[in-house]
Amino acid sequence: KNDCTYTLCKLWTLITDCTCIIGFLNKMGDMNYYGDDLQSARAHYARSLDLRRNALTDQTELSSQVKTQFQECCHHDYTFFTQLYFTLTGFDIAVSLTKVADVDRALGNDAAATEGFVEAIKLLEKLSVKSKEDDSLERRVYR
């Protein structure tokens, strides 16, 4: 049980540390955006987007490292937790893409804005399809 707690705490600490930094960058970006300093806002939002993408990569690597330990100590299916995390992270990435694209639009960089909005929409569509598949799987498993 202690190994399980340690594993979950380690994973939670990495997630919350990253989330705290990203939240700060987004707040700074929001303050710059509403203060009409669009270049600074874009820099903060873009850094937040980069951190979210890197966190997803880091968590994928961590996921493979702790999966076996998690299953052994907690006797739970790790798949549910990883799917939930990746779905939430995907949503956060889509929000960050939209923030960067919105600033690009405000700066008159329509091509970059369109590219960002399209990428966000595609990501959300993937998450929507994945969510429907997960619901179907959940109904089959828990009947």
C-alpha positions in Angstrom: 0.0 0.0 0.0 2.8 2.5 0.8 4.4 1.8 -2.6 1.1 2.6 -4.3 0.8 5.8 -2.3 4.3 6.8 -3.2 3.7 6.1 -6.9 0.5 8.1 -7.0 2.1 11.0 -5.0 5.0 11.0 -7.4 2.7 11.2 -10.4 0.4 13.8 -8.8 3.4 16.0 -7.8 4.7 16.1 -11.4 1.2 16.9 -12.7 0.5 19.6 -10.2 3.9 21.3 -10.5 3.5 21.6 -14.2 -0.1 22.7 -13.9 0.9 25.5 -11.4 3.5 26.9 -13.8 1.2 26.7 -16.8 -1.6 28.4 -14.8 0.8 31.2 -13.9 1.8 31.7 -17.5 -1.8 31.8 -18.6 -2.6 34.4 -16.0 0.3 36.5 -17.2 -0.8 36.0 -20.8 -4.4 37.1 -19.8 -3.1 40.2 -18.0 -1.0 41.1 -21.1 -3.9 40.4 -23.5 -6.3 42.6 -21.6 -3.6 45.2 -21.2 -3.2 45.3 -25.0 0.3 43.9 -24.9 -0.4 41.2 -27.5 3.2 40.3 -28.1 3.8 39.5 -24.5 0.5 37.7 -24.2 1.4 35.5 -27.2 4.8 34.7 -25.7 3.2 33.6 -22.4 0.5 31.6 -24.1 3.0 30.0 -26.5 5.2 29.0 -23.6 2.2 27.5 -21.8 1.4 25.5 -24.9 4.9 24.2 -25.2 4.9 23.2 -21.5 1.6 21.4 -22.0 2.9 19.5 -25.0 6.2 18.7 -23.2 4.2 17.6 -20.1 2.3 15.2 -22.3 5.5 13.7 -23.6 7.0 13.5 -20.1 3.9 11.9 -18.7 3.9 9.3 -21.5 7.4 8.4 -20.5 6.6 8.4 -16.8 3.4 6.4 -17.5 5.5 3.6 -19.0 7.8 3.7 -15.9 5.1 3.5 -13.2 2.5 1.4 -15.0 3.7 -1.9 -13.7 4.4 -0.7 -10.2 0.9 0.9 -10.1 -0.9 -2.2 -11.1 1.1 -4.4 -8.7 0.6 -2.2 -5.7 -2.9 -0.9 -6.3 -4.4 -3.8 -8.2 -6.2 -1.4 -10.5 -6.3 -1.1 -14.2 -3.9 1.7 -15.0 -5.5 2.3 -18.4 -8.5 4.2 -17.0 -6.2 6.7 -15.2 -3.9 7.2 -18.2 -6.8 7.7 -20.5 -8.4 10.3 -18.2 -5.1 12.2 -17.9 -4.4 12.2 -21.6 -8.0 13.3 -22.3 -7.7 16.2 -19.9 -4.3 17.2 -21.1 -5.5 17.0 -24.7 -8.3 19.4 -23.8 -5.8 21.8 -22.1 -3.6 21.7 -25.2 -6.6 22.6 -27.4 -7.4 25.6 -25.1 -3.7 26.7 -25.3 -3.8 26.4 -29.1 -6.9 28.6 -29.2 -5.4 31.2 -26.9 -2.3 31.5 -29.2 -4.4 31.5 -32.3 -6.7 34.2 -30.9 -3.7 36.5 -30.2 -2.3 35.7 -33.7 -5.6 36.8 -35.1 -5.5 40.0 -33.1 -2.0 40.6 -34.4 -3.2 40.2 -38.0 -1.4 36.9 -38.5 -4.4 35.2 -40.0 -2.5 32.2 -41.5 -1.0 31.3 -38.1 -4.4 31.9 -36.4 -6.2 29.7 -38.8 -3.6 27.0 -38.4 -3.9 27.1 -34.6 -7.7 27.0 -34.6 -7.8 24.1 -37.1 -5.2 22.1 -35.0 -7.3 22.8 -31.8 -10.5 21.6 -33.6 -8.9 18.5 -34.9 -7.6 17.7 -31.4 -11.0 18.2 -29.9 -12.6 16.0 -32.5 -10.1 13.2 -31.7 -10.9 13.6 -28.0 -14.6 13.4 -28.8 -14.3 10.2 -30.8 -12.0 8.7 -28.2 -14.6 9.7 -25.5 -17.4 7.9 -27.4 -15.2 4.8 -27.7 -14.4 4.9 -24.0 -18.1 5.2 -23.1 -18.9 2.2 -25.2 -16.0 0.2 -23.6 -17.1 1.3 -20.1 -20.7 0.1 -20.8 -19.4 -3.3 -21.9 -17.0 -3.7 -19.0 -19.3 -2.6 -16.2 -22.5 -4.4 -17.3 
